[in-house]
Amino acid sequence: MFVHVPSEIAAHEVEEIEVEHLLRDVKDTTISTLVTEVTSKLAALKGLDARLRRVFLGFSVILLVGIIHHSI
């Protein structure tokens, strides 16, 4: 069973300002990390897209050569 215990946390203005600065730095770091991860994943997806296009093009050429060869 939980009982609500009223409480209050007090700090000097200088401490409050420092905590705000620390929180801002943490938030910026998180965003920076997220941007880095998204950028890396986007680059990987672009690389996959390019690879799949090459595979598809190669497969298409093989099919066309086979079709032309069988029709001769």
C-alpha positions in Angstrom: 0.0 0.0 0.0 1.3 3.5 -0.9 0.6 6.6 1.0 1.1 10.1 -0.4 3.7 12.0 1.6 3.7 15.7 0.8 7.2 16.9 0.2 9.0 19.9 -1.3 12.4 20.2 -2.8 14.1 23.5 -2.4 17.1 24.9 -4.2 19.0 28.1 -4.5 18.5 30.0 -7.8 22.0 29.3 -8.8 21.4 25.5 -8.4 18.2 25.8 -10.4 19.9 27.5 -13.3 22.7 24.9 -13.3 20.2 22.1 -13.4 18.4 23.8 -16.3 21.8 24.0 -18.2 22.5 20.3 -17.5 19.1 19.3 -18.7 19.5 21.4 -21.9 22.9 19.7 -22.5 21.4 16.2 -22.0 18.5 17.0 -24.4 20.9 18.3 -27.1 23.1 15.2 -26.8 20.0 13.0 -27.1 18.9 14.8 -30.2 22.3 14.8 -31.7 22.5 11.0 -31.1 19.1 10.5 -32.7 20.1 12.6 -35.7 23.3 10.6 -36.1 21.3 7.3 -35.9 18.7 8.4 -38.4 21.4 9.7 -40.8 23.3 6.4 -40.6 20.1 4.4 -41.2 19.2 6.6 -44.1 22.6 6.1 -45.6 22.3 2.3 -45.2 18.9 2.3 -46.8 20.2 4.3 -49.8 23.1 1.8 -50.1 20.6 -1.1 -50.0 18.5 0.6 -52.6 21.5 1.1 -54.9 22.5 -2.6 -54.4 19.0 -3.9 -55.1 18.8 -1.8 -58.3 22.0 -3.3 -59.5 20.8 -6.8 -58.7 17.5 -6.1 -60.5 19.2 -4.6 -63.5 21.6 -7.6 -63.7 18.7 -10.0 -63.4 16.7 -8.1 -66.1 19.7 -8.4 -68.5 20.0 -12.1 -67.8 16.3 -12.6 -68.6 16.4 -10.5 -71.7 19.5 -12.4 -73.0 17.7 -15.7 -72.2 14.6 -14.6 -74.0 16.5 -13.4 -77.1 18.6 -16.5 -77.1 15.6 -18.8 -77.0 13.8 -16.9 -79.7 16.7 -17.3 -82.2 
